[in-house]
Amino acid sequence: MVGRMIRSRGRERRLPIASHPSVLDEALRARTAPAELFEETEKGLRCTACAHACVFARGSQRTGACGVRFQQDGELRVPFGYVARTYVRPVETNTIYHVAPGTLSLTFGMYGCDLRCPYCHNARLSQALREGTSQEFPEDIGEDALVERALAAGCRVLCAAYNEPAIAAEWVRTVFERAKERGLLTAMITDGNATPEVLRFLRPVTDVYRVDLKGHSEEEYHALGGRLQPVLSGIRMAKDLGYWVEVVTLVVPAFNDDLRGLRSLATTLASIDPSIPWHLNAFQPRYRMRDRPATSAGALISAAGVAYAKGLRFVYVGNVDGTTSELSNTRCPSCHDVLIARRDWRAIEIATDPSRCSRCGAVIPGLWFASVTEPPRNPGELT
């Protein structure tokens, strides 16, 4: 392996890449379209799809920090017309709890990522180019066929996830445009390393901004190849633009599990909107972090208590043993009545109208009802 130097807001760091173009890299370069998210600068084309803001000098053949947006013959090329994976599962498996509960979603992912998290659950996709894998290859598919696949499976929601969707924003927008025409809700499952440009670009066709808030300090984010401030700014802007926002923090032992830091995040989220659902998920050993234990239930319960104390109204604990299953339920923040009961990332009981507590009348914010006309599935029918 060799390294490629990239510059991000004045800091240089080295990202590992394969010594020679891989079969996957060549396949992805053949599945691209001209970029829409860029601007001309004195130094060349500046990409505005993520907060790295990579600049491609005129005449260079440079690839961006994400590994998939690149300049060729003076034109910025971006991923288009393929998927790496699609899965049909309950929408809750995307860690979205206030959106069409008890329905199915089709989730699609691609290759590449703007961050390099050592605990990534989807490293086979997000880090495929950095790892130089020879076991991956894209599936060619058009936006119409992808949406038809979702509808044929009875889905109410179409999600872009698994890698970072912003680095393929032009393709995501094309797919989501078709999805909205067919009555589906749309969700972006993102690391949040966003720009104002990409948030405005996707908003007309995107309902949900589900963001991973991976740490509470710039030092933690630097270890992942990013910065904290764009993530926090993006959450605030997404709320202002009218996205439905949910936030997930994977609590990793000896990395971001300091209770004072989590308290700071809770304070910040509450200052943006106390009704933002915050999901505190347990880390499980994987990828390059197999050397540390899983997050304990007690640590997550303590963090949830801190979040409630700081004013957040909907705090969830997940990815841990059944002793915390009650903390995955949606409760009325006024009278604490259960509106949605969940187990193992699926809704098992849903109030007739989860948007309003039948006991005390409190309004519960969310996108509770899918927009397609067929009646919703009974949660017990989900597979």
Summary of the structure (lengths in Angstrom):
residues: 383
radius of gyration: 20.4
end to end distance: 42.0
largest distance: 65.5
contacts: 1323
relative contact order: 0.12
helix: 30%
strand: 27%
